[in-house]
Amino acid sequence: MTAACGSEQCVTCSDGARPMQVLAVAPSALARCVDEDGVASHVMIDLVGDVIAGDVVLVHAGTAIAVTKRAERVR
């Protein structure tokens, strides 16, 4: 059985997906995120819907492909 995108490594492009915490969301479907090593980058978030600062997203090839942890929403 081969690994799918979102697991350890993508069989399509050999790029591993990694969790990143959202620091800020821009109106242009971009978010500034930071990985566990403290490296910051901008990632596309249009595939995962509504994310806010504090959410943790799984990033593959510069695009968030899933939300793995939601920050507390203020009502």
C-alpha positions as CSV (number, residue, x, y, z in Angstrom):
1,M,0.0,0.0,0.0
2,T,1.4,3.4,-0.9
3,A,1.2,6.6,1.2
4,A,-1.2,9.3,0.2
5,C,-0.8,13.0,0.4
6,G,-1.2,14.1,4.0
7,S,0.6,11.1,5.4
8,E,4.4,10.8,5.8
9,Q,5.2,11.5,2.2
10,C,3.4,12.2,-1.0
11,V,3.9,9.5,-3.6
12,T,3.1,12.0,-6.4
13,C,5.9,14.6,-5.7
14,S,7.9,13.0,-2.8
15,D,7.3,16.2,-0.7
16,G,6.3,15.6,2.9
17,A,3.3,17.4,4.4
18,R,4.1,19.3,7.6
19,P,2.0,20.9,10.3
20,M,2.2,24.7,10.5
21,Q,0.5,27.1,12.9
22,V,-1.4,30.0,11.4
23,L,0.0,33.4,12.6
24,A,-2.2,35.7,10.6
25,V,-4.7,35.5,7.7
26,A,-4.7,37.9,4.7
27,P,-7.8,38.7,2.7
28,S,-6.1,37.2,-0.4
29,A,-6.5,33.5,0.6
30,L,-3.0,33.5,2.1
31,A,-1.9,32.9,5.7
32,R,1.4,33.6,7.4
33,C,2.3,30.4,9.1
34,V,5.2,29.1,11.1
35,D,6.5,25.5,11.3
36,E,7.8,23.6,14.3
37,D,11.3,24.8,13.6
38,G,10.3,28.4,13.7
39,V,10.5,29.0,9.9
40,A,7.8,31.4,8.7
41,S,6.2,31.4,5.3
42,H,3.0,32.3,3.4
43,V,0.7,29.4,2.4
44,M,-2.5,29.2,0.4
45,I,-5.5,28.5,2.5
46,D,-8.3,28.4,0.0
47,L,-8.7,24.6,0.1
48,V,-9.3,24.4,3.9
49,G,-12.0,27.0,4.3
50,D,-12.2,29.3,7.3
51,V,-9.0,29.4,9.3
52,I,-7.9,31.8,12.0
53,A,-4.7,32.7,13.8
54,G,-3.9,29.8,16.1
55,D,-5.2,27.0,13.9
56,V,-2.7,24.3,12.9
57,V,-2.8,23.4,9.2
58,L,-1.1,20.6,7.3
59,V,0.9,22.1,4.5
60,H,1.9,20.3,1.3
61,A,3.6,22.1,-1.6
62,G,2.8,25.6,-0.3
63,T,-0.9,24.9,0.2
64,A,-2.8,24.0,3.4
65,I,-4.6,20.7,2.7
66,A,-6.2,20.1,6.1
67,V,-6.8,21.7,9.5
68,T,-5.4,19.4,12.1
69,K,-6.2,21.6,15.2
70,R,-8.6,24.5,15.6
71,A,-7.9,27.4,17.8
72,E,-10.7,28.5,20.2
73,R,-13.3,30.6,18.4
74,V,-14.6,33.6,20.3
75,R,-18.3,33.9,20.0
